[in-house]
Amino acid sequence: MSISIGSLSNTITNPGPTEQINDGLSIESNRSTLTYTTTDFHNFLRTRRSVRRFKPDPVPDSIIQNILTTASYAPSAHNRQPWRFCVVTDLSVKIDLAEAMAVDFERDLNHDGLSPEKIQTQLKRSKDRITSAPAMILLCLDMSEMDFYPDEKRQYAERMMAIQSVAAAGLQLLLAAHAEGLGGVWVCSPLFAQETIQKMLNLSISWEPQAMFFIGYPEFSPEVRERKLLEDIAVFL
């Protein structure tokens, strides 16, 4: 049996030129389809890992653009596509951003009552993550094209739909990076420094930072972590 990405037909439509796929399969420009088995596709999804250590090799712009294009095909509420992306590869920008975010982070850690030593350890780890990844992709939420309601309950639901849509794009981004042979990790620290990030990257006020993705060629492939049993997380009625 074979399946397709994006439909229930038995093939994957290919509109693009010849490409080499990471598992050794190829897409040929003179062939309109590429067949994947169900097992192939499930294995691809299950082999994605959160990668935090990368080789220094830069990620080509063309690959990043391809990843973001695929991420933009995620489902979204009303098809409003409320995701926004900011790609940072310049080291000086990453350093400035890491230092600015560290100010907010240090303030919060002081409020938590952590010792100075633990605070400095966490700050260094945070800065190193931002500056060492070859590419950092900031994922933002833009509510400007979503529906607006006069009552709090429906407006809350509308915002939640937009957040869920942005999260779907985030997952698709990671899977697209995986398809390119890249590693990546999802970091939620932007939620705690939204205004700082907007100012440092000169973003529109409507772009609300939600997450960072550190992307690069992995130094190694992490082992799979234990998953919860299906009977503990699902019910069948």
SVG drawing of the C-alpha trace seen along z (x, -y; Angstrom):
<svg xmlns="http://www.w3.org/2000/svg" viewBox="-20 -48 52 50">
<polyline fill="none" stroke="black" stroke-width="0.4" points="0.0,0.0 1.2,-3.5 0.1,-6.9 0.5,-10.6 1.3,-13.7 -1.7,-15.9 -4.2,-13.5 -5.6,-9.9 -4.4,-9.0 -1.6,-6.4 1.1,-8.7 2.9,-11.9 2.5,-14.5 5.8,-16.2 5.7,-19.5 9.4,-20.3 12.8,-19.4 14.9,-16.4 15.9,-16.2 17.7,-13.6 15.7,-12.5 17.5,-11.7 16.5,-8.0 18.0,-7.5 14.9,-7.9 14.7,-10.5 12.1,-12.7 12.5,-13.0 11.3,-16.0 10.0,-13.8 8.0,-11.8 4.9,-13.2 4.7,-11.0 6.8,-9.4 5.5,-6.4 6.0,-6.0 4.8,-3.0 2.8,-3.5 5.8,-2.1 8.2,-4.6 6.0,-7.5 5.4,-6.5 9.1,-5.7 10.0,-9.2 7.6,-10.9 8.8,-8.7 12.5,-9.3 12.4,-13.1 14.4,-14.0 15.0,-17.2 18.6,-18.2 20.5,-20.8 24.0,-20.3 25.0,-21.2 27.9,-21.1 29.1,-24.6 28.2,-24.2 25.8,-26.9 22.3,-26.0 21.8,-27.2 19.2,-29.9 17.5,-27.8 16.9,-25.0 15.6,-27.4 13.2,-28.8 12.0,-25.3 11.5,-24.5 9.4,-27.7 7.4,-27.1 6.5,-23.6 5.7,-24.9 3.3,-27.4 1.2,-24.4 0.1,-23.6 -3.7,-23.7 -5.0,-26.9 -8.2,-28.3 -10.3,-29.9 -7.2,-29.4 -5.9,-32.7 -2.4,-31.4 -1.5,-33.5 2.1,-32.3 5.0,-34.7 8.7,-33.7 11.9,-35.6 15.2,-33.9 18.4,-34.9 21.7,-33.5 24.0,-36.6 26.1,-35.9 26.2,-39.5 22.4,-39.6 22.2,-36.3 24.6,-37.6 22.7,-40.9 19.4,-39.0 20.9,-36.5 22.2,-39.3 18.9,-41.2 16.8,-38.1 19.2,-37.3 18.3,-40.6 14.6,-39.4 15.7,-35.9 17.9,-37.0 15.2,-39.2 12.8,-36.3 15.3,-33.9 16.1,-36.5 12.4,-36.6 12.4,-32.8 15.1,-33.1 17.8,-31.1 21.4,-31.4 23.7,-33.7 25.7,-30.6 22.6,-28.8 21.4,-31.9 24.7,-32.4 24.7,-28.7 21.2,-29.0 22.0,-32.3 25.1,-30.9 23.2,-27.9 20.5,-30.1 23.0,-32.4 25.0,-29.4 21.9,-27.8 21.0,-31.0 24.5,-31.8 25.8,-28.3 22.9,-27.2 23.7,-27.9 20.1,-29.1 17.5,-30.4 13.9,-30.7 11.5,-32.8 7.9,-31.7 5.3,-34.5 1.6,-34.8 -0.2,-37.6 -3.8,-38.1 -4.5,-41.0 -6.3,-38.8 -8.3,-36.7 -11.9,-37.3 -12.7,-39.5 -15.7,-39.1 -17.2,-41.5 -17.5,-38.8 -14.5,-37.4 -15.4,-33.8 -15.5,-33.7 -12.4,-36.0 -10.5,-33.6 -11.5,-30.7 -10.5,-32.6 -7.1,-33.3 -6.7,-29.7 -7.4,-28.6 -4.8,-31.0 -2.2,-29.7 -3.0,-26.1 -2.6,-27.0 0.8,-28.5 1.8,-25.4 0.8,-23.2 3.2,-25.3 5.9,-24.8 5.6,-21.1 5.6,-21.1 8.7,-23.3 10.5,-20.7 9.4,-17.8 10.5,-19.8 13.9,-20.3 14.0,-16.6 13.3,-15.9 16.3,-18.0 18.6,-15.9 18.7,-18.7 18.2,-18.6 16.1,-21.1 14.7,-21.9 11.6,-23.9 12.3,-26.4 9.5,-28.5 11.7,-31.2 10.3,-33.9 7.0,-33.8 8.8,-35.3 10.6,-38.1 8.1,-39.1 8.6,-42.9 12.4,-42.6 12.5,-40.3 10.2,-42.6 12.4,-45.5 15.7,-43.8 14.6,-42.4 12.6,-45.4 9.4,-43.3 5.9,-44.6 3.9,-45.0 1.4,-42.5 4.1,-39.8 3.9,-38.1 6.9,-35.8 5.8,-32.3 8.8,-30.0 12.4,-29.7 13.6,-26.8 17.4,-26.2 18.2,-24.5 21.4,-22.9 23.2,-19.7 23.2,-17.5 26.5,-16.4 24.7,-13.2 21.3,-11.6 19.8,-11.4 18.2,-8.2 14.4,-8.0 13.0,-8.9 10.4,-6.6 6.9,-7.3 3.8,-6.9 1.7,-3.8 -1.2,-4.3 -3.7,-2.9 -2.5,-5.7 -3.2,-8.6 -6.1,-7.5 -9.7,-6.2 -11.7,-4.4 -15.5,-4.6"/>
</svg>
